[in-house]
Amino acid sequence: MQNNPLKGSISSSEEKQATLLELARRHEQRLAAVEQKLDLCYNELKELNYAHLLHDGMEESSWVKNRTFDLHNWAANYSFIYLLFRILDKIEPRNILEFGLGQTTKLTTQYIAYKNPEAYLNVCEHSLDWIKIYQPELPKHEHICVNHLDLEYFEYRRKRNDKYAGLLELVGDQKFDLIIVDGPVGGGKNLPRSNVVDLIGHGNLAEDFVIIFDDAERVGEKNTIKRTQAALRKKSIAFQTFERFGIKRQAYIVSASRSFAGYL
């Protein structure tokens, strides 16, 4: 019985095709790894640029007395601190609400103490230990208030999330023109830091406003940003959005009157 040469040819062709497909798959994986490294390098270059911009900007600032910022790990990064500095310096907000005590608080407290003593700052933090460690490093002023708030828990799409408890009772009918959304800890959650949505529904947003979201590259924060935009639309509040990034990403939602913040 003779072997079928056609069968052998088909088998050989299938093997070659499988080899080529495997080579193509490996090539795609290598390209994806290279692209990821290029993106990381680009983000690091952006971060270095913001670091230089921050250094140069603060050199001419009379109100930033303490220029030591520990911008690493989970803390704010240079793109965040730089634009926050520009917003404080140029827009001069009058009533600030800050979620999460940290590196940004070094800047917001100095703004109240040394640049705009008529303005007010409320900082919300859930960790008493962190408050005890960190608060002594901050400048003192009668318009600066660091508030300890416990966390309350809720489920969103079968996942546990948290937010500050009693926030609406704390702020009452105040209206804030700058809200910094960087707390509580947001990693691993799918609707973190959602107090800002409650504030909009409660009417605590000033007519002219800036809202800053840190960690805007994460899925959970993206969900909260979408909820915030939906809450603004429900109230018929016009807004614009833009982003800045270095090694982390920030999203900004601003009133039409504050759209120039995107050019600071």
Backbone bond lengths (Angstrom), bond angles and torsions (degrees), N, CA, C in turn:
res aa  C-N    CA-C-N  psi(-1)  N-CA   C-N-CA  omega(-1)  CA-C   N-CA-C  phi
1 M - - - 1.472 - - 1.526 109.49 -
2 Q 1.319 115.32 127.96 1.460 119.58 -176.22 1.534 111.18 -88.07
3 N 1.354 116.10 146.59 1.462 121.30 174.85 1.522 109.90 -71.57
4 N 1.318 114.75 146.39 1.464 120.88 178.76 1.529 108.86 -84.70
5 P 1.320 118.97 108.48 1.481 120.81 -178.10 1.509 112.36 -63.36
6 L 1.343 117.74 -28.06 1.455 121.40 179.59 1.521 111.21 -66.97
7 K 1.355 115.43 -39.30 1.458 120.42 178.88 1.527 111.00 -62.63
8 G 1.326 116.00 -42.27 1.460 119.94 178.06 1.511 111.95 -64.73
9 S 1.318 117.13 -36.29 1.457 121.55 179.17 1.524 111.00 -66.76
10 I 1.351 116.05 -40.97 1.471 120.34 178.78 1.516 110.71 -64.65
11 S 1.349 115.52 -43.93 1.465 120.12 179.57 1.519 110.92 -60.85
12 S 1.322 116.83 -43.10 1.463 121.33 179.47 1.526 110.69 -64.49
13 S 1.328 116.64 -39.16 1.464 121.17 179.82 1.524 111.18 -65.79
14 E 1.339 116.19 -40.12 1.464 120.51 178.73 1.524 111.22 -64.73
15 E 1.330 116.13 -39.92 1.468 120.18 178.50 1.526 111.13 -64.35
16 K 1.332 115.87 -42.29 1.469 119.70 178.17 1.522 111.14 -63.39
17 Q 1.341 115.78 -40.36 1.463 120.44 179.78 1.532 110.78 -64.03
18 A 1.347 115.52 -42.77 1.463 120.43 178.96 1.525 110.77 -63.41
19 T 1.336 116.02 -40.20 1.473 120.81 178.93 1.528 110.67 -63.66
20 L 1.340 115.17 -44.04 1.465 119.99 -179.91 1.532 111.19 -64.23
21 L 1.329 116.19 -40.84 1.472 120.16 178.72 1.520 110.98 -63.93
22 E 1.325 116.52 -39.68 1.460 120.43 178.61 1.530 110.91 -66.39
23 L 1.339 116.00 -41.63 1.462 119.63 177.05 1.529 111.46 -62.90
24 A 1.332 115.84 -40.25 1.471 120.01 178.34 1.525 111.18 -64.54
25 R 1.351 115.83 -40.99 1.479 119.82 178.80 1.523 111.28 -61.73
26 R 1.345 115.59 -44.83 1.463 119.62 179.51 1.534 111.17 -64.69
27 H 1.319 115.48 -37.52 1.468 120.14 178.95 1.533 110.17 -64.17
28 E 1.326 116.92 -42.82 1.465 121.11 178.11 1.532 110.71 -62.22
29 Q 1.325 116.84 -40.51 1.463 120.71 178.32 1.524 111.23 -62.65
30 R 1.351 115.55 -43.09 1.469 119.19 178.57 1.524 111.16 -64.70
31 L 1.344 116.43 -41.43 1.470 119.97 178.07 1.533 111.11 -62.36
32 A 1.334 115.97 -42.12 1.472 120.09 179.08 1.527 110.85 -62.79
33 A 1.336 116.79 -39.46 1.463 120.63 178.51 1.527 111.04 -65.92
34 V 1.347 116.04 -40.47 1.473 120.46 178.21 1.530 110.09 -64.26
35 E 1.347 116.66 -44.65 1.463 120.86 179.53 1.528 110.96 -61.05
36 Q 1.333 116.23 -40.20 1.461 120.42 178.56 1.524 110.97 -62.73
37 K 1.339 116.41 -42.77 1.465 120.30 178.77 1.530 111.14 -66.32
38 L 1.336 116.71 -37.96 1.466 119.94 177.87 1.530 110.85 -65.01
39 D 1.325 116.39 -41.52 1.466 120.30 177.42 1.522 110.70 -61.16
40 L 1.339 115.98 -43.11 1.461 120.63 179.39 1.523 110.50 -62.78
41 C 1.331 116.23 -44.15 1.474 120.23 178.91 1.530 110.80 -61.89
42 Y 1.332 116.50 -41.94 1.464 120.64 179.34 1.527 110.86 -63.01
43 N 1.340 116.31 -44.08 1.465 120.04 178.86 1.528 111.65 -62.96
44 E 1.327 116.11 -38.58 1.468 119.82 178.79 1.529 110.84 -67.38
45 L 1.332 117.11 -37.27 1.467 120.29 176.06 1.527 110.74 -65.07
46 K 1.330 116.39 -41.19 1.467 120.11 176.37 1.529 109.94 -61.00
47 E 1.318 116.11 -41.60 1.463 120.53 -179.67 1.529 110.94 -62.69
48 L 1.323 116.20 -42.72 1.462 120.04 177.87 1.523 111.28 -63.15
49 N 1.313 116.71 -38.28 1.457 120.44 178.12 1.527 110.78 -63.29
50 Y 1.333 116.84 -44.11 1.464 119.84 177.55 1.530 111.47 -64.48
51 A 1.324 116.05 -34.40 1.466 119.43 177.69 1.531 110.46 -62.46
52 H 1.332 117.04 -43.13 1.464 121.05 178.09 1.534 111.07 -66.82
53 L 1.331 116.25 -41.49 1.467 119.74 178.31 1.527 110.96 -61.89
54 L 1.321 116.12 -41.61 1.468 120.29 179.37 1.522 110.64 -64.38
55 H 1.323 116.28 -44.99 1.472 120.59 178.84 1.524 110.65 -59.00
56 D 1.326 116.32 -48.56 1.465 120.18 -178.05 1.526 111.34 -65.38
57 G 1.340 116.92 -41.03 1.463 120.25 -179.34 1.514 112.50 -65.26
58 M 1.321 116.09 -41.32 1.462 119.53 -177.77 1.520 112.58 -75.52
59 E 1.324 116.84 -20.88 1.465 119.58 176.80 1.523 111.08 -59.31
60 E 1.327 115.97 -31.83 1.459 120.40 -177.77 1.533 112.39 -98.37
61 S 1.321 116.75 3.27 1.466 120.34 -177.37 1.528 110.53 -87.95
62 S 1.314 115.59 134.14 1.469 120.01 177.61 1.523 112.28 -91.43
63 W 1.354 117.12 -15.92 1.465 118.81 -174.07 1.522 114.54 -101.11
64 V 1.330 118.14 -15.29 1.469 119.17 176.28 1.527 107.80 -88.31
65 K 1.322 115.82 94.95 1.463 121.13 -177.35 1.529 111.37 -80.98
66 N 1.332 115.64 -43.47 1.469 121.12 179.39 1.522 108.51 -99.84
67 R 1.316 116.90 110.68 1.468 121.46 -176.66 1.520 112.23 -106.79
68 T 1.314 116.27 19.22 1.457 121.30 178.24 1.512 109.52 -93.90
69 F 1.331 115.98 110.27 1.459 121.51 179.39 1.529 108.92 -122.11
70 D 1.316 115.93 133.62 1.470 121.59 178.79 1.524 108.55 -97.44
71 L 1.312 115.85 85.19 1.462 121.31 -171.80 1.535 109.91 -99.84
72 H 1.324 115.02 81.07 1.463 120.73 179.47 1.526 109.06 -154.44
73 N 1.329 115.54 171.08 1.467 123.01 -178.90 1.532 110.51 53.33
74 W 1.336 117.10 -125.26 1.466 120.71 -176.35 1.520 112.71 -84.70
75 A 1.298 117.61 -2.83 1.466 120.23 -176.71 1.528 110.53 -73.72
76 A 1.326 114.94 172.93 1.466 120.37 175.03 1.525 109.91 -59.04
77 N 1.330 115.91 155.73 1.452 120.49 177.12 1.528 109.43 -111.48
78 Y 1.331 116.50 -178.98 1.466 120.42 -172.65 1.529 113.25 -67.74
79 S 1.329 117.97 -36.20 1.463 118.06 179.08 1.524 110.68 -63.85
80 F 1.319 117.26 -35.49 1.461 122.79 178.45 1.531 110.38 -67.76
81 I 1.329 116.14 -53.26 1.466 120.58 -176.06 1.527 110.91 -64.00
82 Y 1.341 117.08 -38.31 1.462 119.04 -177.46 1.524 111.86 -63.22
83 L 1.335 117.29 -51.00 1.467 117.84 -177.27 1.523 111.54 -71.04
84 L 1.334 117.84 -31.93 1.462 119.31 174.26 1.530 109.96 -61.61
85 F 1.320 116.43 -42.95 1.469 120.65 176.74 1.528 110.77 -58.56
86 R 1.321 117.34 -44.98 1.462 121.24 -179.72 1.528 111.50 -65.21
87 I 1.321 117.12 -39.67 1.466 120.79 178.77 1.522 110.69 -64.72
88 L 1.318 116.40 -45.64 1.467 119.67 178.28 1.522 111.02 -63.44
89 D 1.317 116.85 -41.25 1.452 121.55 -175.06 1.523 112.89 -72.54
90 K 1.331 117.28 -37.87 1.465 120.93 -173.33 1.525 113.89 -101.33
91 I 1.329 117.28 -38.71 1.460 119.59 -177.96 1.531 111.62 -86.22
92 E 1.322 116.47 -31.36 1.462 122.93 178.19 1.538 111.97 55.01
93 P 1.335 117.14 66.29 1.464 120.18 179.25 1.529 111.48 -61.32
94 R 1.332 115.47 152.36 1.459 121.09 -175.94 1.528 113.84 -101.27
95 N 1.341 116.12 -25.31 1.463 119.21 -178.93 1.522 108.67 -143.52
96 I 1.332 116.16 110.99 1.462 122.75 -171.41 1.518 109.91 -111.34
97 L 1.331 115.58 135.71 1.461 122.08 172.70 1.516 107.79 -120.99
98 E 1.328 115.87 124.36 1.459 121.29 -174.51 1.522 109.54 -121.71
99 F 1.329 115.95 123.11 1.463 121.58 177.22 1.522 108.79 -94.37
100 G 1.317 117.53 111.19 1.450 122.07 178.29 1.516 111.68 102.38
101 L 1.320 116.11 119.87 1.472 122.67 178.33 1.523 108.60 -84.64
102 G 1.338 116.98 125.45 1.461 118.22 -177.98 1.506 112.96 -175.16
103 Q 1.338 115.94 -147.73 1.460 121.27 -175.15 1.527 112.02 -63.34
104 T 1.321 117.29 -36.17 1.463 119.10 178.43 1.528 110.78 -64.46
105 T 1.331 116.54 -29.84 1.468 120.28 -179.88 1.526 111.38 -66.67
106 K 1.336 117.10 -28.44 1.468 119.72 174.10 1.521 110.82 -59.10
107 L 1.329 115.40 -32.32 1.462 120.54 -178.09 1.533 111.16 -85.51
108 T 1.334 117.07 -46.53 1.468 119.65 -176.92 1.526 111.91 -64.70
109 T 1.327 117.40 -36.53 1.473 119.74 179.08 1.528 111.37 -69.30
110 Q 1.325 116.90 -36.99 1.466 119.20 176.61 1.522 111.02 -67.62
111 Y 1.323 116.71 -34.67 1.460 120.83 176.51 1.531 110.59 -58.92
112 I 1.335 116.82 -45.90 1.465 120.74 179.07 1.523 110.83 -67.24
113 A 1.333 115.94 -46.65 1.462 120.63 -173.02 1.522 113.32 -70.63
114 Y 1.340 117.80 -35.25 1.460 119.83 -168.58 1.535 115.43 -121.38
115 K 1.331 117.80 -12.01 1.467 118.81 -179.13 1.524 112.74 -118.78
116 N 1.314 117.84 -47.62 1.464 120.90 -174.37 1.526 110.17 -133.34
117 P 1.327 117.96 74.30 1.466 121.49 -176.03 1.520 113.85 -67.33
118 E 1.329 117.60 -9.10 1.471 120.71 176.04 1.526 111.55 -84.31
119 A 1.334 117.33 -13.33 1.458 121.47 -179.45 1.532 110.33 -82.56
120 Y 1.338 115.10 169.50 1.466 121.34 -178.28 1.524 109.70 -126.84
121 L 1.337 114.84 147.39 1.467 121.88 178.41 1.522 109.77 -134.92
122 N 1.324 116.47 123.82 1.459 123.25 170.51 1.518 108.76 -114.42
123 V 1.331 116.43 122.73 1.460 122.24 177.98 1.525 108.17 -110.35
124 C 1.322 116.83 133.87 1.468 122.35 179.13 1.528 109.24 -110.58
125 E 1.330 116.37 131.09 1.462 121.71 -179.22 1.527 108.79 -147.75
126 H 1.341 116.66 137.21 1.466 120.15 -177.29 1.525 113.51 -93.00
127 S 1.337 117.59 -18.04 1.464 120.53 -175.53 1.532 111.03 -96.47
128 L 1.325 115.69 112.54 1.469 119.90 177.36 1.519 110.99 -64.64
129 D 1.326 117.07 -38.06 1.466 120.42 179.54 1.523 110.60 -61.34
130 W 1.335 116.79 -42.13 1.461 120.59 179.46 1.527 110.86 -65.35
131 I 1.316 116.88 -39.59 1.470 120.76 177.87 1.528 110.21 -61.96
132 K 1.318 116.87 -43.84 1.469 121.07 -178.97 1.523 111.65 -64.22
133 I 1.319 116.43 -36.53 1.466 120.73 -179.91 1.525 110.95 -75.00
134 Y 1.329 116.22 -42.69 1.457 121.26 -166.12 1.528 114.41 -92.02
135 Q 1.320 116.52 -36.64 1.468 119.15 -172.73 1.530 113.66 -60.08
136 P 1.342 119.97 -37.94 1.469 119.19 179.36 1.523 114.65 -59.51
137 E 1.335 117.92 -20.20 1.464 120.93 -179.79 1.528 112.69 -81.16
138 L 1.331 116.73 -10.65 1.459 120.61 -172.38 1.522 111.46 -94.46
139 P 1.326 118.05 150.29 1.464 120.36 175.67 1.525 110.70 -65.18
140 K 1.308 116.28 151.39 1.463 122.03 -178.20 1.532 109.45 -100.62
141 H 1.333 114.55 140.17 1.459 120.47 176.04 1.517 107.72 -161.74
142 E 1.320 116.80 146.85 1.461 120.74 -176.71 1.526 112.67 -66.40
143 H 1.329 117.95 -18.57 1.456 121.22 179.88 1.527 112.82 -96.08
144 I 1.333 116.98 6.05 1.462 122.01 177.14 1.525 108.55 -105.82
145 C 1.324 116.24 124.52 1.460 120.54 -179.64 1.520 109.54 -131.93
146 V 1.339 116.37 120.22 1.459 122.19 174.36 1.526 107.49 -99.28
147 N 1.319 116.15 116.16 1.462 122.26 -173.62 1.518 111.04 -105.61
148 H 1.332 115.55 129.03 1.465 119.52 172.68 1.521 108.52 -88.52
149 L 1.340 116.34 120.30 1.462 121.94 178.48 1.522 109.00 -125.46
150 D 1.328 116.71 130.87 1.458 120.24 174.00 1.529 109.85 -68.00
151 L 1.318 115.10 169.64 1.458 120.79 177.80 1.523 110.25 -100.55
152 E 1.310 115.76 144.73 1.456 121.00 169.27 1.518 108.17 -116.15
153 Y 1.334 115.57 149.87 1.466 120.37 -171.49 1.521 110.91 -115.69
154 F 1.329 114.77 147.49 1.455 121.09 177.98 1.529 108.66 -151.51
155 E 1.316 116.20 162.89 1.458 120.97 178.53 1.521 110.58 -105.16
156 Y 1.313 114.93 140.01 1.461 121.56 174.58 1.518 107.25 -136.97
157 R 1.313 115.62 117.80 1.465 121.51 -177.85 1.524 111.62 51.31
158 R 1.338 114.41 48.82 1.474 124.11 174.96 1.528 113.31 65.71
159 K 1.320 116.39 21.44 1.461 119.70 178.38 1.524 110.00 -127.44
160 R 1.318 116.32 141.36 1.458 121.74 -177.39 1.524 110.87 -78.76
161 N 1.312 116.58 130.64 1.461 123.26 177.33 1.521 108.98 -129.69
162 D 1.322 115.51 168.82 1.461 119.00 177.03 1.518 110.89 -142.00
163 K 1.324 114.56 163.21 1.460 122.05 174.97 1.521 107.58 -156.19
164 Y 1.333 116.79 172.23 1.452 120.80 -178.87 1.525 110.38 -71.28
165 A 1.324 115.54 133.19 1.464 120.98 177.59 1.529 109.70 -86.66
166 G 1.320 116.11 142.40 1.462 120.75 174.83 1.509 115.66 73.38
167 L 1.331 117.03 18.17 1.465 119.05 -176.91 1.529 111.96 -68.00
168 L 1.323 117.41 -43.44 1.463 119.99 -178.03 1.527 111.13 -63.56
169 E 1.315 116.17 -35.48 1.472 119.44 176.74 1.523 110.44 -67.99
170 L 1.320 116.60 -36.02 1.469 120.69 -179.88 1.524 111.75 -65.82
171 V 1.328 116.85 -45.75 1.474 119.75 -173.25 1.527 112.63 -84.31
172 G 1.325 117.59 -20.83 1.460 119.55 178.73 1.516 112.12 59.72
173 D 1.334 115.34 -127.69 1.468 119.51 -178.93 1.523 112.69 -102.01
174 Q 1.333 117.51 18.08 1.468 120.19 177.94 1.526 110.69 -63.11
175 K 1.316 114.59 149.88 1.464 120.96 175.53 1.529 108.42 -119.98
176 F 1.320 115.31 128.62 1.467 121.44 -173.74 1.525 110.57 -107.78
177 D 1.332 114.92 134.80 1.463 118.90 177.38 1.523 112.95 -100.61
178 L 1.342 117.44 -6.35 1.463 121.70 170.82 1.524 108.04 -140.66
179 I 1.328 115.90 121.58 1.467 121.85 175.77 1.524 107.69 -122.34
180 I 1.329 115.33 124.50 1.461 122.46 -179.13 1.529 107.54 -107.42
181 V 1.319 116.98 115.05 1.465 121.69 -173.88 1.529 108.74 -103.81
182 D 1.326 115.80 95.50 1.467 121.36 -178.27 1.528 110.93 -143.04
183 G 1.315 117.58 28.98 1.446 122.56 179.12 1.518 109.58 -170.56
184 P 1.356 116.30 159.76 1.468 128.71 -6.17 1.536 111.53 -65.89
185 V 1.332 116.38 -172.74 1.461 121.41 -179.67 1.523 108.93 -55.63
186 G 1.341 116.40 129.19 1.460 120.11 -172.85 1.509 115.91 -106.45
187 G 1.329 118.57 -15.68 1.459 120.90 -174.76 1.519 113.06 -60.88
188 G 1.339 116.30 136.97 1.446 121.47 175.95 1.514 114.98 82.41
189 K 1.322 118.01 3.14 1.467 121.96 179.99 1.523 109.66 -110.73
190 N 1.332 116.00 157.54 1.462 118.03 -177.31 1.523 113.89 -107.92
191 L 1.339 117.83 -2.21 1.468 121.48 169.51 1.537 108.13 -149.87
192 P 1.329 116.54 65.15 1.464 119.95 -177.03 1.525 112.20 -81.27
193 R 1.341 115.48 158.52 1.467 121.08 168.65 1.528 112.52 57.41
194 S 1.320 115.73 39.89 1.467 120.29 -171.74 1.526 113.10 -87.12
195 N 1.344 118.43 4.36 1.465 120.08 176.20 1.528 112.57 -54.82
196 V 1.328 115.97 -31.84 1.462 120.02 -177.63 1.524 111.06 -61.18
197 V 1.330 117.18 -33.94 1.466 120.91 178.03 1.530 109.97 -65.45
198 D 1.347 116.00 -41.84 1.474 120.53 178.37 1.525 111.07 -62.70
199 L 1.317 116.62 -39.21 1.468 120.93 -178.52 1.525 111.42 -62.93
200 I 1.324 116.18 -40.60 1.468 119.63 179.50 1.527 109.75 -64.72
201 G 1.325 116.18 -44.98 1.449 119.67 178.28 1.516 113.30 -62.78
202 H 1.338 116.06 -29.46 1.468 122.56 -178.59 1.524 111.94 -84.54
203 G 1.329 117.60 -6.72 1.462 120.81 178.58 1.507 115.03 82.22
204 N 1.344 117.46 30.31 1.469 120.88 -176.67 1.523 114.14 -97.78
205 L 1.326 116.60 14.41 1.457 120.05 -179.91 1.524 109.11 -101.36
206 A 1.333 115.90 130.98 1.459 120.40 177.11 1.529 110.06 -69.86
207 E 1.313 116.11 164.29 1.469 120.56 179.91 1.521 111.11 -63.10
208 D 1.322 116.86 -40.82 1.461 122.75 175.80 1.527 107.35 -104.68
209 F 1.321 117.70 120.46 1.469 118.11 -171.30 1.521 112.34 -148.16
210 V 1.350 112.88 158.49 1.463 123.22 169.94 1.521 107.10 -133.81
211 I 1.320 117.07 129.46 1.467 122.47 173.30 1.522 107.31 -118.16
212 I 1.333 116.27 128.06 1.466 121.73 -179.43 1.526 109.36 -114.93
213 F 1.328 116.00 127.20 1.463 122.08 175.07 1.519 108.64 -110.86
214 D 1.330 116.96 122.22 1.461 119.47 172.27 1.530 109.03 -86.76
215 D 1.330 116.28 164.48 1.467 122.89 178.23 1.531 111.81 59.79
216 A 1.324 116.31 36.96 1.464 120.88 -174.38 1.523 113.10 -72.53
217 E 1.329 117.78 -3.66 1.460 120.43 176.16 1.527 112.20 -80.96
218 R 1.346 117.77 -14.17 1.456 121.27 -175.40 1.534 111.15 -84.99
219 V 1.335 115.44 149.55 1.463 121.33 -176.79 1.531 111.12 -60.76
220 G 1.336 116.85 -44.02 1.458 119.91 -178.59 1.514 112.69 -60.89
221 E 1.326 116.58 -46.53 1.463 120.30 178.27 1.525 111.61 -63.75
222 K 1.319 116.96 -35.73 1.474 119.54 176.45 1.521 110.78 -60.84
223 N 1.330 116.45 -39.60 1.467 120.11 177.64 1.527 111.06 -64.03
224 T 1.323 116.50 -42.33 1.467 120.06 179.74 1.527 110.81 -65.99
225 I 1.318 117.01 -38.65 1.464 120.84 177.79 1.535 110.11 -62.58
226 K 1.331 116.78 -43.05 1.467 120.24 177.63 1.523 111.07 -61.79
227 R 1.338 116.73 -41.20 1.465 120.75 178.04 1.531 110.73 -64.21
228 T 1.318 116.42 -37.92 1.465 120.97 178.42 1.524 110.52 -64.38
229 Q 1.318 116.64 -45.16 1.460 120.34 178.27 1.533 111.05 -62.17
230 A 1.328 116.85 -39.55 1.464 120.76 178.55 1.527 110.78 -64.85
231 A 1.345 117.01 -38.93 1.466 120.90 178.77 1.526 110.94 -65.38
232 L 1.328 116.68 -37.91 1.466 120.58 177.31 1.533 111.03 -65.95
233 R 1.323 116.39 -42.98 1.465 119.73 178.61 1.525 111.00 -63.07
234 K 1.326 115.98 -38.98 1.468 120.05 179.50 1.521 111.10 -61.53
235 K 1.327 116.41 -32.80 1.466 121.78 178.57 1.535 111.88 -88.67
236 S 1.328 116.29 2.99 1.475 121.80 -177.55 1.526 111.75 58.37
237 I 1.331 115.75 39.01 1.465 121.99 178.03 1.528 108.54 -97.79
238 A 1.314 117.21 118.84 1.465 121.63 179.11 1.529 109.58 -72.77
239 F 1.321 116.35 142.56 1.465 120.03 -179.24 1.517 110.00 -153.08
240 Q 1.335 114.32 163.88 1.462 122.42 172.76 1.516 108.07 -129.97
241 T 1.323 116.33 159.80 1.463 120.83 -178.59 1.524 110.25 -131.58
242 F 1.324 115.74 152.06 1.455 121.94 170.04 1.518 108.08 -158.14
243 E 1.316 116.64 168.44 1.463 121.49 -178.62 1.516 110.61 -131.31
244 R 1.329 114.90 156.23 1.460 122.86 170.70 1.530 107.24 -134.77
245 F 1.316 117.13 150.74 1.463 118.08 179.56 1.510 111.76 -154.92
246 G 1.324 113.73 150.10 1.448 124.43 167.07 1.522 104.40 -130.51
247 I 1.327 117.03 -112.42 1.465 119.11 174.45 1.525 110.94 -81.41
248 K 1.323 118.16 -13.34 1.464 123.70 169.36 1.525 107.88 -131.41
249 R 1.330 115.38 167.50 1.465 120.61 -174.35 1.527 110.20 -119.06
250 Q 1.333 115.71 140.45 1.460 122.10 174.38 1.524 109.82 -119.60
251 A 1.331 115.41 141.08 1.463 121.90 174.75 1.519 108.50 -111.40
252 Y 1.324 115.81 140.84 1.462 122.31 -178.81 1.521 109.05 -121.65
253 I 1.309 115.84 129.96 1.461 121.80 170.17 1.518 106.78 -115.98
254 V 1.320 116.66 122.87 1.466 120.35 -173.30 1.530 109.97 -131.98
255 S 1.310 115.84 152.24 1.464 120.37 172.20 1.525 108.87 -67.77
256 A 1.324 115.54 161.10 1.469 119.31 179.88 1.523 111.22 -57.48
257 S 1.321 115.98 -34.18 1.464 120.29 -179.34 1.523 112.79 -70.04
258 R 1.336 117.21 -15.57 1.469 122.08 -179.45 1.522 111.61 -111.05
259 S 1.328 117.06 17.43 1.460 120.43 -177.35 1.531 112.33 -62.45
260 F 1.342 116.26 -24.96 1.469 119.78 179.39 1.511 112.57 -66.31
261 A 1.340 117.88 -12.82 1.473 120.72 178.01 1.527 110.73 -60.14
262 G 1.317 116.92 -26.74 1.450 120.69 178.30 1.515 113.98 -67.39
263 Y 1.323 117.01 -12.00 1.466 121.72 -179.49 1.531 112.97 -108.30
264 L 1.340 115.93 3.29 1.471 118.43 -178.36 1.516 111.04 -75.11
